[in-house]
């Protein structure tokens, strides 16, 4: 047990002071270590006190789960959170990121940023002298992927060699699932209609990380995507900032609803995941999200535990 604890601490100590802008900023071993720590925090086998550290939240996009889970995670670690919404700070009046990042680095111990452009996040990280965490951009959602794979691990024990099938829009969630899956040895299939595929550069990056350990596929048929998979995953068809495309996207995604018929094509033990908020009757049926296979609300809870683990690591608990 002592050697396991020292190995975990050694892996997580390497994250002290680090940014998490992408799932690729972690190694496979670090990702597994975060999942282990999250499981221990969730079960109460471990507690961590960061001694009054402060997390700043800069959220340009609306948020329920991410905002609340980060706030509660810091409270459980003995810290506090400051809401730095652009509407009530000088960020909203055009203060340069370079100035904001350097000033906030003197006040808080880490920043979690939820915004549109990945480049804006990268600019904050460039100028800040404290850890910067991606709380969602248009390109990636790495904290969500950590929660997703913790949920898969809870359902099946080990996760290497399992197949996760994502159906819908090839968006930021799909990107982080591909990258984190590659690091963990999980086969990931992303099924999308033509015109809504994941970024080819992200797919190639993930395949490079995966090597021969697992298979990453982009498919164009929902049934082929989910057949035999142990986890079925979907997300809204129109993400934040794409609401004006809702009607067009509903036409494009006809036949892609994660419903009972699609679930029947998966492994008999398959679980259902959705990062929420969900539109019942569009990307997922009410029966599936409320059914026995659904782990959607466990998955939402796990945002709290993985973010607590991540904050503990980057803020120097190890």
C-alpha positions as a printed Julia matrix, in Angstrom:
318×3 Matrix{Float64}:
   0.0    0.0     0.0
   2.84   2.4     0.86
   4.47   1.88   -2.52
   1.12   2.51   -4.25
   0.69   5.77   -2.35
   4.22   6.91   -3.14
   3.74   6.04   -6.82
   0.49   8.02   -6.94
   2.11  10.97   -5.18
   5.08  10.89   -7.53
   2.86  10.94  -10.62
   0.68  13.74   -9.29
   3.6   15.82   -8.02
   4.58  16.24  -11.66
   1.38  18.25  -12.18
   2.21  20.86   -9.53
   1.96  24.32  -11.08
   0.9   22.88  -14.45
  -1.79  24.08  -16.85
  -4.51  21.8   -18.19
  -5.48  23.28  -21.53
  -6.01  19.94  -23.3
  -6.47  16.31  -22.34
  -3.12  15.84  -24.1
  -1.38  17.87  -21.37
  -1.59  14.72  -19.22
   0.19  11.44  -19.73
  -1.73   8.2   -19.57
  -0.25   7.43  -16.14
  -1.13  10.9   -14.84
  -4.68  10.51  -16.12
  -5.04   7.17  -14.34
  -3.54   8.68  -11.18
  -6.12  11.5   -11.25
  -8.91   8.96  -11.65
  -7.54   6.96   -8.71
  -7.3   10.07   -6.52
 -10.81  11.15   -7.55
 -12.17   7.72   -6.58
 -10.43   7.94   -3.19
 -11.77  11.44   -2.55
 -15.26  10.35   -3.58
 -15.25   7.34   -1.26
 -13.8    9.28    1.66
 -10.65   7.14    1.77
  -8.58  10.29    1.36
  -8.99  13.93    2.31
  -6.81  16.87    1.3
  -6.55  20.36    2.8
  -4.97  22.99    0.6
  -4.85  25.52    3.42
  -6.84  28.44    2.08
  -5.9   28.45   -1.61
  -8.11  30.51   -3.94
  -9.44  29.6    -7.38
 -10.57  32.29   -9.81
 -13.37  31.49  -12.27
 -13.5   33.37  -15.59
 -16.61  32.04  -17.35
 -17.65  33.74  -20.58
 -20.07  30.89  -21.33
 -23.05  29.86  -19.2
 -22.46  27.01  -16.78
 -24.19  24.94  -14.13
 -22.17  21.78  -13.52
 -18.73  23.25  -14.18
 -19.24  26.36  -12.07
 -20.82  24.56   -9.11
 -18.46  21.58   -9.17
 -15.33  23.76   -9.2
 -16.71  25.91   -6.38
 -17.62  22.92   -4.2
 -14.35  21.14   -5.05
 -12.33  24.1    -3.74
 -14.48  24.29   -0.61
 -13.89  20.6     0.09
 -10.15  21.21   -0.28
 -10.26  23.98    2.32
 -10.06  26.74   -0.28
 -12.35  29.33   -1.77
 -13.52  30.5    -5.19
 -13.8   34.0    -6.63
 -16.25  34.56   -9.51
 -14.54  36.81  -12.06
 -17.36  36.99  -14.59
 -16.47  39.4   -17.43
 -19.68  41.38  -16.85
 -18.48  42.51  -13.42
 -14.74  42.85  -14.09
 -12.6   44.92  -16.4
 -12.3   41.9   -18.69
 -15.74  42.79  -20.03
 -14.56  46.32  -20.8
 -11.64  45.21  -22.94
  -8.71  44.96  -20.53
  -6.01  42.93  -22.32
  -5.63  39.29  -21.37
  -1.92  39.9   -20.75
  -2.72  42.46  -18.05
  -5.59  40.51  -16.5
  -3.6   37.27  -16.29
  -0.6   38.92  -14.65
  -2.68  40.83  -12.11
  -4.82  37.82  -11.18
  -1.66  35.75  -10.72
  -0.88  38.07   -7.76
  -4.32  37.48   -6.19
  -5.39  33.87   -6.77
  -3.64  30.51   -6.9
  -5.25  29.08  -10.06
  -7.69  30.06  -12.8
 -10.44  27.95  -14.36
 -11.52  29.52  -17.64
 -14.6   28.74  -19.73
 -14.62  30.55  -23.03
 -15.07  30.16  -26.76
 -11.62  30.29  -28.38
  -8.84  27.89  -27.34
  -6.38  30.62  -28.32
  -7.75  32.93  -25.61
  -7.19  30.18  -23.04
  -3.65  29.69  -24.33
  -3.02  33.42  -24.03
  -4.09  33.4   -20.39
  -1.75  30.48  -19.75
   1.12  32.29  -21.48
   0.84  35.38  -19.3
  -0.26  33.82  -16.01
   2.27  32.53  -13.48
  -0.34  30.24  -11.89
  -2.08  27.09  -13.21
  -4.75  27.67  -15.84
  -7.45  25.01  -16.3
  -9.66  24.57  -19.34
 -13.22  24.62  -18.01
 -14.47  24.29  -21.64
 -13.57  25.89  -24.94
 -14.91  25.3   -28.43
 -12.01  22.91  -29.01
 -11.87  20.77  -25.87
 -13.5   19.91  -22.54
 -10.8   17.94  -20.67
 -12.42  18.06  -17.21
 -15.55  16.49  -18.68
 -13.52  13.67  -20.2
 -11.94  12.91  -16.82
 -15.41  12.58  -15.28
 -16.57  10.43  -18.19
 -13.74   7.94  -17.84
 -14.11   7.82  -14.05
 -17.76   6.86  -14.64
 -16.69   4.16  -17.1
 -14.14   2.86  -14.6
 -16.78   2.7   -11.86
 -19.07   0.68  -14.11
 -16.53  -1.83  -15.42
 -13.51  -1.78  -13.1
 -10.6   -1.54  -15.52
 -11.23   0.49  -18.65
  -8.39  -0.42  -21.01
  -9.76  -2.26  -24.03
 -13.36  -1.12  -23.58
 -15.19   0.62  -26.42
 -16.88   3.99  -26.0
 -19.19   5.06  -28.84
 -20.04   8.74  -29.2
 -22.88   9.7   -31.55
 -23.75  13.21  -32.64
 -21.8   16.4   -33.23
 -18.01  16.03  -33.47
 -17.49  18.8   -30.93
 -15.23  19.72  -28.02
 -16.49  16.8   -25.91
 -15.8   14.34  -28.72
 -12.28  15.78  -29.09
 -11.41  15.29  -25.41
 -12.94  11.81  -25.37
 -10.7   10.85  -28.29
  -7.53  12.22  -26.7
  -8.18  10.9   -23.19
  -9.31   7.56  -24.6
  -6.05   7.3   -26.52
  -4.08   7.91  -23.31
  -6.1    5.3   -21.4
  -6.23   2.59  -24.05
  -9.98   2.88  -24.63
 -11.33   2.26  -28.14
 -13.32   5.34  -29.14
 -15.74   5.51  -32.06
 -17.13   8.91  -33.0
 -20.17   8.72  -35.28
 -21.35  11.91  -36.98
 -23.3   12.99  -40.05
 -21.22  14.41  -42.9
 -20.38  18.02  -42.22
 -20.27  17.58  -38.43
 -17.09  15.54  -38.03
 -14.45  16.09  -35.35
 -11.44  18.22  -36.26
  -9.13  16.02  -38.38
  -6.07  17.47  -36.62
  -7.44  16.36  -33.24
  -8.22  12.89  -34.59
  -4.67  12.52  -35.91
  -3.23  13.83  -32.65
  -5.25  11.26  -30.72
  -4.23   8.43  -33.04
  -0.6    9.41  -32.58
  -1.03   9.22  -28.8
  -2.84   5.88  -29.03
  -0.3    4.09  -31.17
  -1.31   0.43  -31.28
  -2.89   0.39  -27.8
  -6.44   1.11  -28.95
  -8.49   1.94  -32.02
  -9.95   5.38  -32.73
 -12.54   5.59  -35.51
 -14.7    8.24  -37.14
 -17.85   6.72  -38.65
 -20.93   8.01  -40.47
 -23.57   5.49  -39.4
 -25.09   5.48  -35.9
 -25.72   1.73  -35.74
 -22.17   0.86  -36.85
 -20.84   3.32  -34.3
 -22.57   1.8   -31.27
 -22.6   -1.89  -32.2
 -21.11  -3.92  -29.33
 -19.87  -0.86  -27.42
 -19.73  -0.81  -23.62
 -20.56   2.91  -23.34
 -22.85   5.04  -25.5
 -22.41   8.79  -25.31
 -24.14  11.76  -26.88
 -24.3   15.54  -26.51
 -26.59  18.34  -27.68
 -26.65  18.88  -31.42
 -26.17  22.65  -31.15
 -23.57  23.75  -28.62
 -23.4   27.18  -26.99
 -22.93  29.77  -29.7
 -24.62  27.59  -32.35
 -28.23  28.12  -31.3
 -29.06  29.89  -34.57
 -28.24  26.61  -36.35
 -30.7   24.56  -34.27
 -33.28  23.94  -37.03
 -30.63  23.1   -39.62
 -28.91  20.75  -37.2
 -32.15  18.96  -36.29
 -32.56  18.09  -39.99
 -28.92  17.01  -40.35
 -29.06  14.79  -37.25
 -32.32  13.02  -38.08
 -31.82   9.35  -37.23
 -29.01  10.05  -34.76
 -31.05  10.1   -31.54
 -29.69   7.82  -28.83
 -32.92   5.93  -28.27
 -33.92   2.44  -27.18
 -33.4    0.99  -30.67
 -29.84   2.32  -30.86
 -29.07   1.17  -27.32
 -30.19  -2.35  -28.25
 -27.26  -2.56  -30.72
 -24.68  -2.07  -27.95
 -23.18  -4.55  -25.5
 -25.85  -5.91  -23.15
 -23.94  -4.33  -20.23
 -23.63  -0.96  -21.93
 -23.98   2.25  -19.98
 -25.32   5.55  -21.33
 -23.54   8.88  -20.85
 -24.46  12.49  -21.61
 -22.53  15.55  -20.42
 -25.75  17.57  -19.91
 -27.78  19.68  -20.36
 -29.89  17.25  -22.41
 -32.73  17.85  -24.82
 -34.95  14.8   -24.32
 -36.51  13.7   -27.58
 -33.71  15.23  -29.67
 -30.22  13.77  -29.18
 -31.42  11.29  -26.52
 -34.79   9.77  -25.71
 -36.41  10.29  -22.32
 -36.58   6.52  -21.86
 -32.84   6.06  -22.34
 -31.68   8.94  -20.15
 -34.01   7.78  -17.36
 -33.43   4.06  -17.99
 -31.42   1.42  -16.16
 -28.38   1.85  -18.42
 -28.09   5.56  -17.71
 -25.15   6.75  -15.62
 -25.72  10.39  -16.57
 -26.17  11.71  -13.04
 -23.26   9.67  -11.66
 -21.25  11.21  -14.48
 -22.38  14.71  -13.52
 -21.43  14.09   -9.87
 -18.01  12.87  -10.97
 -17.19  16.34  -12.3
 -16.84  17.35   -8.65
 -14.49  14.52   -7.74
 -12.15  14.69  -10.75
 -11.87  18.46  -10.46
 -11.1   18.15   -6.77
  -8.33  15.7    -7.67
  -7.03  17.96  -10.43
  -7.01  21.06   -8.22
  -5.22  19.15   -5.46
  -2.53  18.09   -7.92
  -1.91  21.41   -9.66
  -2.02  23.35   -6.38
   0.69  21.25   -4.82
  -0.95  18.74   -2.48
   1.72  16.2    -3.54
